[in-house]
Amino acid sequence: MKKLHELNFDNSYARLPPAFYSRHVPVPLAQAHLVHFNAAAARLIDLDPDQAARPDFVDILTGGSLLPEFQPLAMCYAGHQFGHYVSRLGDGRALLLGEVRNKQGEKWDLQLKGSGETGYSRGGDGRSVLRSAIREYLCSEAMHGLGIPTTRALCITGSREEVYREQIETGAMLLRLAPSHVRFGTFEYFYYQQHFDELRILADHVLEQHFRHLRETADPYLALLREVIASTARLVAGWQAVGFAHGVMNTDNMSIHGITLDYGPYGFLDRYQAGFICNHSDHSGRYAFNRQPDIALFNLSCLAQTLLPLLDAQPEAAAELAKAELAQYEAIFTDDYAARMRAKLGLQESMPGDQDLCADLLRLMEDNHVDYTLLFRTLSGPEPETARTLFRNPQACDAWLERYQARQQADPRSAQERSRSMEQVNPKYILRNHLAEAAIRSAADDGDYNAIDRLMTVLQTPFDEHPGMEAWAAPPPDGAQAVQVSCSS
C-alpha cells in the first residue's frame, strides 16, 4: 500500500485539448475536518488507509495543499435534462484532481465535489453541503454492497463554512472514485456543436483508456455503443431488482461505464409502488421507478446519435447500424431482470410462467402496501409462508403462495440450499431514507459521526444478519413509503 505522494498518477484527461475542460483549483473550506474515511475504497487506488491519519490529509485532498501530481480540471459536457437538450452543463461544483492507475492496471478518477465555482457553475456557489455528501457517500457504498455497479467515495470532509440552500447548512466535500466521469452528455456536447474532430478525439480517448479490447474490432465505435448498451441494460435491471430509483436519469448523469453516477435525489422502495417518484422536482413522473428501463433506452438513443458521424458507413447505413444495436437493449434488459427476479424467488432454471408469477406478486404487493425488501427476505427464510402476514389482506397472498410452492417443486435443490442462495441475493438491509436522515441529523446537528460508521458497516454487507441491528431492517416506523427528497445540495 502507498502513501499519497506515491500513488501512480496518469492524468490522461488533462492531456486532451483545452476544449474538453477548464482548469481550476479547489477552494478550501473554512476549518475543514475529516468526517469519514472509506478504507475499502482506499484499496482501489492502492492507498494505505493509515494515510487518513496524517495531519495534512484533509488539506491535501480539499485544496489547501495540492499534490504536484494533481492537475485539477472541470469537465465540460451537455445533456438532455428531463427530455430537453441543454447545450452547456459541465462540472459546476466538482473538479477532477487526477487519475490513479492501481497495481492491477485499473484507472480511477479522483473527483472532488463541493470544491468551489468553475466555469460551468451557472451562478451557483460550487459548494456541496454535508447532507448531500453523506447521502451520496452512504448510497454509493450501499449500491456496491448490493452488487450494483457504482461510483465509490473515498472520504467526506466537513467544515464550519455556511452554505445557503433552502436554509443555512454547513459546507462539505466528497472525494469520489470512478473509472472515468465521461458521460453520455460528454459526447452530446461535441456532437451538437458539430465539433466532429473533438468527438472523434473523445471516442478514441475512451477506447484507448477504458475499452482497449474493442480497438481492433471491425468498427470500434459501433462496438463501443454495443458495449455501453449492454452494460446500461444490466445496470438498470439491477436497479429494478433491488428497488432503487435514481431520480434524475438525465443523459449527463449516465456513465459510459454502465455504473450508477450522480446520487442527487434517489430512493430505495419501502412498500412496493411501481410508479414511485423519489424527486419532488419530477412533476411529470418522467423518472418514476417503473419508467427507468424506458428512459435508459431513450438516453442510449441519444448516445447512439452522437456516434453516427464516426461509424464506418454512409449516414443512412450508420443510422440503421445504430438502430440495430439499440434493438438489442430490450432483450438484454429483460433477460437480465428475469434472471435476477428468478434468483430472488429461488428459481434456478427458467420455466414457462415464471414472468407471470413474478409480475402477479408485484401487483399483489402494490395492492397490499407490502415492503419490497422485507417480502423477498422473508421468502428467503425457513418459513416463506409467513410472508402472507406482510399483506394487508393475507388471504390475497394465499393463492400466489400455492403457485409458488408448486413451482418450487421443479427445483432440484433442497429447501435449505434454496434458502441460502436466496439470502445471497435478497438483502436484509438497504439504505432506507429514514436511516440516512438519522445519520445526517446526528452528523449535522450533533457533530456525531458514529452513526455513519455503524450504517456503513451494515450497508457494506447487506446480506448478513448483523445481530443487534435488526431494527435497521424494518420498514419506516410509520409504515410510509420513502419520502421524496430535494435536488438541492
C-alpha positions in Angstrom: 0.0 0.0 0.0 1.2 3.5 -0.8 1.4 7.0 0.7 -0.5 9.8 -1.1 2.5 11.1 -2.9 3.4 7.5 -4.1 0.2 6.9 -6.0 0.6 6.1 -9.6 -0.9 9.1 -11.4 -1.7 9.0 -15.1 -3.8 12.1 -15.9 -4.9 11.2 -19.4 -7.9 13.5 -19.5 -5.7 16.5 -18.7 -3.7 15.7 -21.8 -6.8 16.2 -24.1 -7.2 19.6 -25.9 -8.5 22.5 -23.9 -12.0 22.2 -25.4 -12.6 19.3 -23.1 -12.3 21.1 -19.8 -11.4 24.3 -17.9 -8.6 24.4 -15.4 -9.4 25.4 -11.8 -8.0 24.9 -8.4 -10.2 23.8 -5.4 -11.3 26.5 -3.0 -10.7 25.1 0.5 -13.4 25.1 3.1 -13.0 27.0 6.3 -11.8 24.8 9.2 -12.1 21.6 7.2 -12.0 18.3 9.1 -12.4 14.6 8.2 -15.9 13.3 8.7 -15.4 9.8 7.4 -12.9 7.7 5.5 -13.6 4.6 3.5 -10.7 2.2 3.8 -12.3 -0.2 1.3 -12.3 2.5 -1.4 -8.7 3.4 -0.5 -7.7 -0.1 -1.5 -9.0 0.6 -5.0 -6.2 3.1 -5.6 -3.5 1.2 -3.5 -3.7 3.9 -0.8 -2.6 2.9 2.7 -5.7 3.6 5.0 -3.3 4.9 7.6 -2.7 8.0 5.4 -6.1 9.3 6.6 -4.4 9.9 10.0 -1.7 12.2 8.6 -2.1 15.8 9.8 -2.1 17.2 6.2 -4.5 14.6 4.7 -7.6 16.9 4.7 -5.5 19.8 3.5 -4.1 17.9 0.5 -7.5 16.5 -0.6 -9.5 19.7 -0.3 -7.3 22.1 -2.0 -5.2 23.7 0.8 -2.0 21.9 -0.2 -2.3 20.1 -3.6 0.0 17.3 -4.6 2.2 18.2 -7.5 0.7 15.2 -9.4 -2.8 16.8 -9.2 -4.0 18.6 -12.4 -7.4 19.8 -11.3 -9.9 20.5 -14.1 -13.7 20.8 -14.5 -15.0 18.6 -17.3 -17.4 20.1 -19.8 -20.5 18.3 -21.1 -24.1 18.8 -22.2 -27.2 16.7 -21.7 -30.8 16.0 -22.1 -32.4 17.2 -18.8 -36.0 15.9 -18.3 -36.1 15.3 -22.1 -34.9 18.8 -23.1 -31.4 19.3 -24.5 -29.1 21.7 -22.6 -26.1 22.6 -24.7 -23.6 23.5 -21.9 -23.5 22.0 -18.4 -20.2 20.7 -17.1 -18.8 20.3 -13.6 -20.2 23.2 -11.8 -19.1 22.1 -8.3 -16.6 19.3 -8.9 -13.0 19.0 -10.1 -11.2 16.0 -11.5 -8.0 16.1 -9.4 -6.2 13.4 -11.3 -6.3 9.7 -12.4 -4.6 6.9 -10.5 -3.7 3.6 -12.0 -3.6 0.8 -9.4 -1.3 -2.3 -9.4 -4.0 -4.3 -11.3 -3.8 -1.7 -14.1 -7.2 -0.2 -13.3 -7.6 3.5 -13.6 -9.6 5.5 -11.1 -10.6 9.2 -11.3 -10.3 11.2 -8.1 -13.1 13.8 -8.3 -13.7 16.3 -5.6 -17.3 17.5 -5.2 -18.0 20.8 -3.5 -14.7 22.4 -4.4 -16.0 25.8 -5.4 -17.1 27.7 -8.5 -16.0 26.6 -12.0 -16.6 28.0 -15.5 -19.7 25.8 -15.6 -21.3 26.8 -12.3 -24.0 28.9 -13.9 -24.3 31.2 -11.0 -24.0 28.5 -8.3 -21.6 28.7 -5.4 -19.8 25.4 -6.4 -20.3 24.0 -2.9 -21.9 20.8 -1.5 -23.5 20.6 1.9 -22.9 17.9 4.5 -26.3 16.5 4.0 -25.9 15.7 0.3 -22.3 14.5 0.8 -23.4 11.9 3.4 -26.3 10.8 1.2 -24.0 10.1 -1.8 -21.3 8.6 0.4 -23.7 6.1 2.0 -25.6 5.2 -1.1 -22.6 4.6 -3.3 -21.3 2.1 -0.7 -24.8 0.6 -0.3 -25.0 0.0 -4.0 -21.6 -1.6 -4.1 -22.6 -3.8 -1.2 -25.7 -4.9 -3.2 -23.5 -5.8 -6.2 -24.7 -2.9 -8.4 -22.0 -1.1 -10.4 -21.4 2.4 -9.0 -19.0 5.1 -8.3 -17.3 4.9 -4.9 -16.4 7.5 -2.3 -13.0 7.8 -0.5 -13.9 10.3 2.1 -16.1 13.2 3.3 -14.7 16.4 4.7 -16.8 18.8 6.7 -16.4 22.4 7.8 -17.8 25.3 9.7 -18.4 27.2 6.5 -22.0 28.3 5.9 -23.7 27.4 2.6 -27.1 28.7 1.7 -29.7 26.4 0.3 -33.4 26.4 1.5 -31.7 27.2 4.8 -28.2 27.7 6.1 -26.2 24.5 6.1 -22.6 23.5 6.6 -20.3 23.1 3.6 -18.7 19.7 2.9 -16.6 18.0 0.2 -16.8 14.4 -1.1 -13.9 12.7 -2.9 -15.4 10.4 -5.4 -13.8 7.5 -7.4 -14.9 6.2 -10.8 -13.2 4.6 -13.8 -13.9 7.9 -15.5 -16.5 10.6 -15.4 -17.2 10.6 -19.1 -21.0 10.7 -19.6 -23.4 10.4 -22.5 -23.6 14.1 -22.3 -19.9 14.5 -22.9 -20.4 13.1 -26.4 -23.5 15.2 -26.9 -21.5 18.4 -26.1 -19.3 17.9 -29.2 -21.9 16.3 -31.4 -24.5 19.1 -31.3 -21.8 21.8 -31.8 -20.7 19.7 -34.9 -17.2 19.6 -33.5 -16.7 16.2 -35.0 -12.9 16.2 -34.7 -13.2 16.6 -30.9 -15.9 14.0 -30.9 -13.5 11.5 -32.5 -10.8 12.5 -30.1 -13.2 11.8 -27.2 -14.2 8.4 -28.6 -10.6 7.4 -29.3 -9.7 8.5 -25.7 -12.4 6.4 -24.3 -11.4 3.4 -26.4 -7.7 3.7 -25.5 -8.1 4.3 -21.8 -11.1 2.2 -20.9 -12.1 -0.2 -23.8 -8.9 -1.3 -25.3 -10.3 -4.7 -26.1 -12.5 -3.0 -28.7 -9.8 -1.1 -30.6 -9.1 -3.9 -33.1 -12.7 -4.7 -33.9 -14.1 -4.0 -37.4 -15.8 -0.8 -36.2 -14.6 0.2 -32.8 -17.2 3.0 -32.4 -20.1 0.6 -33.1 -18.6 -1.9 -30.7 -18.3 0.8 -28.1 -22.0 1.6 -28.5 -22.8 -2.1 -28.3 -20.9 -2.5 -25.0 -22.5 0.6 -23.4 -26.0 -0.6 -24.4 -25.3 -3.9 -22.7 -23.8 -2.6 -19.5 -26.5 0.1 -19.2 -29.3 -2.5 -19.7 -27.8 -4.7 -17.0 -27.3 -1.8 -14.6 -30.9 -0.7 -14.8 -32.0 -4.4 -14.4 -30.0 -4.3 -11.2 -31.7 -1.1 -10.1 -35.1 -2.6 -10.7 -34.3 -5.9 -8.9 -33.1 -4.1 -5.7 -35.8 -1.5 -5.8 -33.6 1.5 -6.4 -34.9 4.7 -8.0 -32.2 7.0 -9.4 -34.4 10.1 -9.6 -32.5 12.2 -12.2 -31.7 10.0 -15.3 -30.6 12.9 -17.4 -28.0 12.0 -20.1 -25.4 14.0 -18.2 -26.0 11.6 -15.3 -25.4 8.4 -17.3 -21.9 6.9 -17.4 -20.4 5.2 -20.4 -19.2 2.5 -17.9 -22.6 1.3 -17.0 -22.2 2.4 -13.4 -24.6 4.4 -11.1 -23.5 8.0 -11.4 -24.6 11.2 -9.5 -26.6 10.5 -6.4 -28.9 13.5 -6.2 -32.5 12.6 -5.4 -32.7 8.9 -5.0 -34.7 6.4 -3.0 -35.0 2.7 -2.3 -38.5 1.3 -2.3 -40.1 0.7 1.1 -43.6 -0.5 0.3 -43.7 -1.6 -3.4 -45.1 1.2 -5.6 -44.3 0.7 -9.3 -44.7 4.4 -10.1 -42.6 5.6 -7.1 -41.1 9.1 -7.7 -38.2 10.0 -5.4 -37.6 13.5 -6.7 -40.1 16.2 -5.8 -38.9 18.2 -8.9 -40.1 15.5 -11.2 -43.6 16.8 -11.6 -44.5 14.6 -14.6 -43.0 11.4 -13.2 -40.6 11.1 -16.0 -38.1 9.3 -13.8 -40.5 7.2 -11.8 -39.3 3.8 -10.8 -41.2 1.8 -13.4 -40.1 4.2 -16.2 -36.3 3.7 -15.6 -35.9 1.0 -18.2 -37.5 3.0 -21.0 -35.6 6.2 -20.0 -32.3 4.3 -20.2 -33.2 3.3 -23.8 -34.0 7.0 -24.6 -30.6 8.0 -23.2 -28.8 5.3 -25.1 -30.5 6.5 -28.3 -29.1 10.0 -27.5 -25.7 8.5 -27.2 -26.1 6.5 -30.4 -27.0 9.7 -32.3 -23.7 11.2 -31.3 -21.7 8.3 -32.7 -23.2 8.3 -36.1 -20.6 10.6 -37.7 -17.9 8.2 -36.5 -19.3 5.0 -37.8 -17.7 3.4 -40.9 -20.7 3.7 -43.1 -22.8 6.3 -45.1 -25.2 8.3 -42.9 -28.3 6.2 -43.7 -26.5 3.0 -43.2 -24.9 4.3 -40.0 -28.3 5.1 -38.6 -29.5 1.6 -39.4 -26.5 0.1 -37.7 -27.1 2.1 -34.6 -30.8 1.2 -34.6 -29.9 -2.5 -34.8 -27.7 -2.2 -31.8 -30.4 -0.3 -29.8 -32.9 -3.0 -30.7 -30.8 -5.4 -28.6 -31.4 -3.4 -25.4 -34.9 -4.8 -24.6 -33.8 -8.4 -24.8 -30.6 -7.8 -22.7 -32.6 -5.9 -20.0 -35.5 -8.4 -20.0 -33.3 -11.5 -19.7 -31.1 -9.9 -17.0 -34.0 -8.7 -15.0 -35.8 -12.0 -15.3 -32.7 -13.9 -14.1 -32.4 -11.6 -11.1 -36.0 -12.0 -10.1 -35.9 -15.8 -10.5 -32.9 -15.8 -8.2 -34.8 -13.6 -5.7 -37.5 -16.3 -5.8 -35.1 -19.1 -5.6 -35.9 -20.5 -9.0 -32.8 -21.9 -10.6 -33.9 -22.5 -14.1 -36.3 -20.6 -16.3 -39.7 -22.2 -16.9 -42.9 -21.0 -18.7 -45.0 -18.9 -16.3 -42.1 -17.5 -14.3 -42.6 -14.0 -15.5 -46.3 -14.1 -14.7 -45.5 -15.5 -11.2 -43.2 -12.5 -10.6 -45.5 -9.9 -12.1 -48.5 -11.2 -10.2 -46.5 -11.0 -6.9 -45.5 -7.4 -7.6 -49.2 -6.5 -8.3 -50.3 -8.1 -5.1 -47.5 -6.3 -3.2 -48.6 -2.9 -4.5 -52.3 -3.6 -3.8 -51.4 -4.6 -0.2 -48.7 -2.0 0.5 -46.1 -4.7 1.1 -42.5 -3.7 1.9 -40.4 -4.8 -1.1 -37.1 -5.7 0.6 -38.8 -7.4 3.6 -41.0 -9.5 1.5 -38.2 -11.1 -0.5 -36.1 -11.6 2.6 -39.0 -13.3 4.3 -39.4 -15.6 1.3 -35.8 -16.5 1.7 -36.2 -17.7 5.2 -37.1 -21.2 6.7 -40.8 -20.3 6.7 -41.6 -18.5 3.5 -45.3 -18.9 4.1 -45.1 -16.3 6.8 -44.8 -13.7 4.0 -48.6 -13.7 3.9 -48.6 -11.8 7.2 -47.0 -8.8 5.5 -50.1 -8.3 3.4 -53.0 -6.1 4.5 -55.2 -8.9 3.2 -53.3 -12.1 3.9 -55.8 -14.2 2.0 -54.9 -12.3 -1.1 -51.4 -13.9 -1.0 -52.6 -17.5 -0.4 -53.3 -18.4 -4.0 -50.0 -17.0 -5.1 -48.1 -18.9 -2.4 -49.7 -22.1 -3.6 -48.5 -21.4 -7.1 -45.1 -20.5 -5.8 -44.7 -23.7 -3.7 -45.8 -25.8 -6.7 -43.2 -24.1 -8.9 -40.5 -24.8 -6.3 -41.1 -28.5 -6.7 -39.4 -28.3 -10.0 -36.2 -27.0 -8.4 -33.8 -29.9 -7.7 -32.2 -28.3 -4.6 -33.2 -28.8 -1.1 -35.1 -26.2 0.8 -32.0 -25.3 2.8 -29.9 -24.9 -0.3 -32.5 -22.7 -2.0 -32.9 -20.6 1.1 -29.1 -20.0 1.3 -29.0 -19.0 -2.4 -31.9 -16.6 -1.9 -30.3 -14.9 1.1 -27.3 -14.1 -1.1 -29.4 -12.0 -3.4 -32.2 -10.7 -1.2 -30.6 -8.2 1.2 -31.8 -7.8 4.7 -30.6 -4.2 4.8 -31.0 -1.4 2.3 -30.4 2.4 2.7 -33.8 3.4 3.8 -34.4 7.1 3.7 -35.1 7.3 7.4 -31.8 5.6 8.2 -29.9 8.1 6.0 -31.7 11.0 7.5 -31.0 9.8 11.1 -27.3 9.6 10.3 -27.4 13.0 8.6 -29.1 14.6 11.7 -26.5 13.1 14.0 -23.7 14.5 11.9 -25.1 17.9 11.1 -26.9 18.7 14.3 -24.8 16.9 16.9 -21.4 16.5 15.2 -21.7 12.8 15.9 -20.3 10.7 13.0 -20.6 7.3 14.7 -24.0 6.7 13.0 -22.3 6.9 9.6 -19.7 4.4 10.7 -22.3 1.9 12.0 -24.6 2.3 9.0 -21.6 1.9 6.6 -20.7 -1.4 8.3 -24.2 -2.8 7.7 -24.5 -1.4 4.1 -21.2 -3.0 3.1 -22.5 -6.4 3.9 -26.3 -6.1 3.5 -27.0 -9.8 3.1 -25.6 -10.7 6.5 -27.6 -10.8 9.8 -25.7 -8.2 11.9 -27.0 -9.1 15.4 -28.3 -6.1 17.3 -29.1 -4.2 14.1 -32.4 -5.8 13.3 -34.3 -2.6 13.8 -32.5 -1.2 10.7 -34.0 -4.0 8.6 -37.6 -2.9 9.4 -39.8 -0.6 7.3 -40.0 3.0 8.3 -41.6 3.5 11.8 -44.8 5.0 10.3 -45.0 2.3 7.6 -45.0 5.0 4.9 -43.2 5.0 1.6 -39.8 6.6 1.3 -40.3 10.3 1.2 -39.4 12.4 -1.9 -36.2 14.3 -1.5 -34.8 17.6 -2.7 -32.3 18.1 -5.5 -30.5 20.8 -3.6 -27.0 20.0 -2.4 
